[in-house]
Structures are given as C-alpha cells and as structure tokens.
Amino acid sequence: MVDTVQDKAVVVTGAGGGIGAALARRFAAEGARVVVNDLDAAKAEAVAAEIDGIAVPGDASEIVDHARVALGGHIDIYCANAGLASGGTEAADEQIWADAWDVNVMAHVRAARALLPGWLERGEGRFVSTVSAAGLLTMVGAAPYSVTKHGAYAFAEWLSLTYRHRGIKVHAICPQGVRTDMLTAAGSAGELVLAPTAIEPEDVADALFDGIEEGRFLILPHPAVADYYGARAAAPDRWLDNMNHIQQKWEAAQ
Ligand SMILES: NC(=O)c1ccc[n+]([C@@H]2O[C@H](COP(=O)([O-])OP(=O)(O)OC[C@H]3O[C@@H](n4cnc5c(N)ncnc54)[C@H](O)[C@@H]3O)[C@@H](O)[C@H]2O)c1
C-alpha cells in the first residue's frame, strides 16, 4: 500500500479503457476512492462497477465540479489521462488540430484552474498528466499529437516548477507504445515505431506508483526514453537524422 494514496479521493479521466482503466483499478486496489470518467458512459460505468468506484461520464474538460461533489467535496489526486491520438501532417483538418489541442492540452489547463485554488489553500494536491514519449520526442506521422503532447508536457512542467514549494506534486507519464485501442488506431506508424516495445497498461500504473513513492516528476515506463531524450538534447541534428530514417522506412512500407 502507498500511504499517500489510501483513502484519497481520485479522479481519472478517459478511464473507460486502456491506461486510464489500469490507473483507476490500481488506485482502487491501493484503497483510494475513485471517480471513473470517460466520454463513453457505458465504459465508465463498467469500470466503476468493477472497482466500486463512481462513474462520472462526460468530456474531461467539464467534469471537475461534478467529480468533486461525487467524492464528497474534495479531490486529492487528479489524473488528466484522456487523450486523442490525432495523426496526420500539417495538412490535417483544422478540426483535428483544434480537438487535439482541446483534449490533450486545454482539458489539463481547465482541470488545474478548477483544482489549484483549493489545493493551494490546503497546501497539498497531486496532478498526474498522461503525456506520452511523443511529448518529449516526436511521433512520426502524427503532427497534431506530437505538438499537443509537447504542450501537455510543458504545462505539467510549468505546474510543477510553479507550485512545488506550496505542496503541489505533479507527475508526467511519458510512455512509448502501450497495448490499448489507441495503439491499434495508430495504424502502420504505430506498428513500426511503437508495437515492438509495447507494454501493458498495468505496467504504466506500476511505473506511476514507483514514481509516486519516489517523489519523481518524470515517469518513464520505457526507461530507454531517457536515453533518447538525452540524445535529442545533446545532438539535435543527429537525432533528427535518426528519426528521419524511421520516417523513410515508414514511407517505404506504405
Ligand atoms: N496507448 C499508447 O501507446 C499511449 C502511449 C503514450 C501515451 N498514451 C496516452 O495515454 C492516454 C490514454 O490513452 P490509451 O492508450 O489508454 O487510449 P484509449 O483509446 O484506450 O483510451 C482513451 C479513453 O479516453 C476517452 N476519451 C477520449 N476523449 C475524451 C474526453 N474528451 N473526455 C473523456 N474521455 C475521453 C476514450 O473514450 C477512451 O476510453 C492518452 O492521453 C494517450 O495519448 C497512450
């Protein structure tokens, strides 16, 4: 048991399946009271029933107040997990870019806006952002996803550096491939880049709980991402050449 989690009031967005469902199950197993949010009400209700949680369906951007009431007036831990795997190039429709920005970034900003006043008053609160390795690196074939996940990472980083002396803990989870519906939907680029090292959603939950115990901001369920992130910073052009080789391999396989 992680004592920072037992009896805590937790919200997980996009928890009707995949990584969010694994996080919700793990928080419940550790003794937390969990709100299970998803746009898909039936999926949210199924996971909530399984873990004795509370389903709060709806758009992740709009559920903080409802979730707070459902949990008795206070949220201790908020997992901004819902995300859109928005693929495409610069030519992707305006709507695809707008939806990616809305779900992958602004839902986090709106949640923080609703949570921070109470958390700062109490001097504690924990914000968990499911970003992606694409937020530290970049995903071939997915410009809106890569750009907005960089935004989600930047926002989590900003929250952490701004409020860490006031009791606010922030974690940014940055996995590569995880075997969920989203990986299946990522198509041939996902097959090439992500599938070979894909892990299970439960592995992501394990990595988060290790990070919570160790008080770490950056959660890397695939440890090799630290090396790639370092290589990108140290030698950007060499890193871009390597990524471009993957792009060319992907183009050749189409
Ligand atoms: N699967 C991967 O390989 C992978 C890798 C890195 C990061 N991620 C990130 O992990 C998070 C979860 O993804 P997943 O792989 O579990 O995907 P998933 O598709 O299995 O689950 C995402 C869930 O979010 C819900 N959702 C979508 N938009 C929503 C909204 N506006 N409000 C509430 N719920 C909404 C969907 O209905 C779905 O149940 C995402 O942020 C994703 O970008 C996934």
Ligand as a Chemical Component Dictionary entry (heavy atoms), coordinates in Angstrom:
data_LIG
# 
_chem_comp.id                   LIG 
_chem_comp.type                 NON-POLYMER 
_chem_comp.pdbx_formal_charge   0 
_chem_comp.three_letter_code    LIG 
# 
loop_
_chem_comp_atom.comp_id 
_chem_comp_atom.atom_id 
_chem_comp_atom.alt_atom_id 
_chem_comp_atom.type_symbol 
_chem_comp_atom.charge 
_chem_comp_atom.model_Cartn_x 
_chem_comp_atom.model_Cartn_y 
_chem_comp_atom.model_Cartn_z 
_chem_comp_atom.pdbx_ordinal 
LIG N1  N1  N 0  -1.532  3.624  -25.990 1  
LIG C1  C1  C 0  -0.354  4.198  -26.168 2  
LIG O1  O1  O 0  0.515   3.651  -26.883 3  
LIG C2  C2  C 0  -0.031  5.512  -25.496 4  
LIG C3  C3  C 0  1.311   5.909  -25.431 5  
LIG C4  C4  C 0  1.627   7.114  -24.818 6  
LIG C5  C5  C 0  0.626   7.893  -24.265 7  
LIG N2  N2  N 1  -0.666  7.490  -24.344 8  
LIG C6  C6  C 0  -1.680  8.377  -23.754 9  
LIG O2  O2  O 0  -2.380  7.677  -22.755 10 
LIG C7  C7  C 0  -3.690  8.249  -22.589 11 
LIG C8  C8  C 0  -4.704  7.135  -22.604 12 
LIG O3  O3  O 0  -4.641  6.503  -23.859 13 
LIG P1  P1  P 0  -4.988  4.962  -24.100 14 
LIG O4  O4  O 0  -3.886  4.394  -24.878 15 
LIG O5  O5  O -1 -5.415  4.332  -22.832 16 
LIG O6  O6  O 0  -6.199  5.154  -25.115 17 
LIG P2  P2  P 0  -7.644  4.503  -25.194 18 
LIG O7  O7  O 0  -8.161  4.932  -26.512 19 
LIG O8  O8  O 0  -7.607  3.058  -24.855 20 
LIG O9  O9  O 0  -8.432  5.231  -24.020 21 
LIG C9  C9  C 0  -8.678  6.612  -24.052 22 
LIG C10 C10 C 0  -10.036 6.845  -23.414 23 
LIG O10 O10 O 0  -10.246 8.253  -23.357 24 
LIG C11 C11 C 0  -11.601 8.501  -23.659 25 
LIG N3  N3  N 0  -11.725 9.887  -24.098 26 
LIG C12 C12 C 0  -11.349 10.444 -25.272 27 
LIG N4  N4  N 0  -11.631 11.744 -25.282 28 
LIG C13 C13 C 0  -12.192 12.034 -24.075 29 
LIG C14 C14 C 0  -12.684 13.210 -23.481 30 
LIG N5  N5  N 0  -12.674 14.375 -24.128 31 
LIG N6  N6  N 0  -13.175 13.130 -22.223 32 
LIG C15 C15 C 0  -13.210 11.954 -21.552 33 
LIG N7  N7  N 0  -12.773 10.805 -22.073 34 
LIG C16 C16 C 0  -12.262 10.849 -23.325 35 
LIG C17 C17 C 0  -11.962 7.490  -24.721 36 
LIG O11 O11 O 0  -13.348 7.262  -24.798 37 
LIG C18 C18 C 0  -11.186 6.252  -24.242 38 
LIG O12 O12 O 0  -11.958 5.395  -23.412 39 
LIG C19 C19 C 0  -3.837  9.264  -23.721 40 
LIG O13 O13 O 0  -3.621  10.573 -23.230 41 
LIG C20 C20 C 0  -2.743  8.859  -24.695 42 
LIG O14 O14 O 0  -2.328  9.921  -25.501 43 
LIG C21 C21 C 0  -1.023  6.318  -24.928 44 
# 
loop_
_chem_comp_bond.comp_id 
_chem_comp_bond.atom_id_1 
_chem_comp_bond.atom_id_2 
_chem_comp_bond.value_order 
_chem_comp_bond.pdbx_ordinal 
LIG N1  C1  SING 1  
LIG C1  O1  DOUB 2  
LIG C1  C2  SING 3  
LIG C2  C3  SING 4  
LIG C2  C21 DOUB 5  
LIG C3  C4  DOUB 6  
LIG C4  C5  SING 7  
LIG C5  N2  DOUB 8  
LIG N2  C6  SING 9  
LIG N2  C21 SING 10 
LIG C6  O2  SING 11 
LIG C6  C20 SING 12 
LIG O2  C7  SING 13 
LIG C7  C8  SING 14 
LIG C7  C19 SING 15 
LIG C8  O3  SING 16 
LIG O3  P1  SING 17 
LIG P1  O4  DOUB 18 
LIG P1  O5  SING 19 
LIG P1  O6  SING 20 
LIG O6  P2  SING 21 
LIG P2  O7  DOUB 22 
LIG P2  O8  SING 23 
LIG P2  O9  SING 24 
LIG O9  C9  SING 25 
LIG C9  C10 SING 26 
LIG C10 O10 SING 27 
LIG C10 C18 SING 28 
LIG O10 C11 SING 29 
LIG C11 N3  SING 30 
LIG C11 C17 SING 31 
LIG N3  C12 SING 32 
LIG N3  C16 SING 33 
LIG C12 N4  DOUB 34 
LIG N4  C13 SING 35 
LIG C13 C14 SING 36 
LIG C13 C16 DOUB 37 
LIG C14 N5  SING 38 
LIG C14 N6  DOUB 39 
LIG N6  C15 SING 40 
LIG C15 N7  DOUB 41 
LIG N7  C16 SING 42 
LIG C17 O11 SING 43 
LIG C17 C18 SING 44 
LIG C18 O12 SING 45 
LIG C19 O13 SING 46 
LIG C19 C20 SING 47 
LIG C20 O14 SING 48 
# 
